[in-house]
């Protein structure tokens, strides 16, 4: 499996983590558009981040990150479901800054009035949206600041991406209940793990297997590895969703569209799938027939 998420636990201490690798799904997403090099890297990091964050949620649903800004960069979003389905998309204008491929700082440093949204959408329940300040040099640093200050869960995140593969690592210090607080733990474990995590190089994160990364970093710890989870590209588009969109614009709007485009063509920006509605199909959504 080239696209995977490996959870891990450090025995006898309240620390958990995840390692994410993306290759095939990243290829599929980047092949949909002719993205500039820096945008490719940003999308790779955002995909890795959403896959990491999705693993921390105990819900069925989806989590997405969306960056919005003014100027040449309009927006970018990445999404991961509890099933491991990922997708991403970006909208921007040509800008020479985006041809310089290093890490997410290449894009973030050139954004105008940027805002980062984190959206959590359970299949059942209320939707949550958080706003994250983009005042750090990298996407990973922005997310860590959010967890430390807003979620108040000490978290360390490392992200890396190329046009070929992306990866991420997350570790969290989990809150303890009263019973756990009475048990002895190594109080130095979090500073030690934080320091070790910071030694991880971008090339290692994108090219080495998850188990080798964990061994290199934490070989003096007792690391427990549950079964690996597969990640894969999937799009939620369908003709039914397109029909819903037509219903939202109303019968008059559909009639006006048919005057300039018959049949109606609708494209999915995520996967480039095309959907077509004849005049009979489109009007039939409203219980009307061709006169």
Residue, then its C-alpha position, 0 to 999 in steps of 0.5 A: x500500500x502506498x497510501x496509508x495511515x499508521x497509528x501508534x502508541x507509546x506504552x505506559x504513557x498518554x501519547x498517541x500518534x499517526x504516520x501518513x503516506x500518500x502517493x497514488x491518491x496524490x498523483x490522481x489529484x494533481x493530475x486533474x489540474x496543471x498546478x504550479x509547483x508550490x501549489x502541488x506541495x501545499x495540496x500535498x501537505x493539506x492532504x496529509x494534515x487532513x488525514x492526520x486530523x481525521x484520525x483524531x476524531x471519534x466520529x463518522x463523517x469528514x474533516x476538511x481544511x480550507x485556505x481562503x485569501x485575496x490576490x492571486x491565491x483564491x482558495x485551496x481545500x483538502x478533505x478526508x473522511x473516516x473511511x480514509x477517502x481523500x480529495x483536494x482542489x485549489x483555485x489561483x491565478x498565475x504568480x511567479x512566487x508559486x513556481x518556487x517549490x520548497x514547502x508550504x511557506x512558499x505559498x503562505x508567505x505570499x498570501x493576502x489576508x489569509x484565513x484557514x478554516x477547519x471544518x468537521x462534518x459528522x454524518x449525524x450531528x452538528x457541524x463545527x467550524x474553527x478558524x486558524x490564524x495563518x501567522x506561522x511560517x508553515x502549515x504544520x506550525x499553524x496547526x500546532x498553534x491551533x491545538x496548543x492554544x484552542x484545543x489545548x491538546x499538546x500536539x506536534x505535527x510534521x508535514x512534507x510533500x513533493x509532486x510525487x508523494x506526501x507524508x505527515x506525522x502527528x503525536x499528541x499528549x492526551x489528557x488523563x483522567x483521575x485514575x490515570x493521574x495517580x499512576x506513575x508516568x515518565x514526566x520527561x516523555x513528552x519533551x523527549x518525544x517532541x525533541x525526537x520528532x523535530x529531527x525528522x527530515x522531509x525526505x525521510x517523511x516522504x520516502x521511508x516506510x512508516x515503521x522505519x520512521x517510527x524506529x528511527x525516531x522512537x527506538x528507545x520507546x515501547x511503540x505499539x502498532x495497530x493495523x494499518x489503515x488504507x487511504x485512497x482518492x474518492x470523490x463524492x460527486x454524483x448525478x443525484x448531487x448535480x440534480x440537487x444543484x439544479x433544483x436549488x436554482x429553480x425551474x426558471x433558472x434551469x429554463x434560462x440555462x437550457x436556452x444557452x446550453x442544451x443539454x446542460x453540462x455539469x463538471x466535477x472540479x475534483x475528478x473531472x467527471x461530466x454529467x449531462x441533463x437533457x431538457x426533458x431530464x432537467x425539467x422533469x426534476x420539477x415535474x414539468x414536461x417539454x411543451 
